[in-house]
């Protein structure tokens, strides 16, 4: 079953490092990353920061490995790492994801 794994990073360099490591280890087929502004509650106050969202394409059976790899390369004390199940889509693309992470 294909999934997206969502995480954020605090800098472009960190996003690139996480993405490169995940793809090179064949834990994910592809990572898209892009800049965002985040407003969040942290340690008793509202914060507003520039971050990078990473959308990691992989399969459900790889979630734990991807999560642990992200945590290894991440600077945040508590990184957001969660999966989003993909419903319907292009079957050839789903097969490419599966083939890429085997």
Order of alpha helices (4+ residues) and beta strands (2+ residues): beta-alpha-beta-beta-alpha-beta-alpha
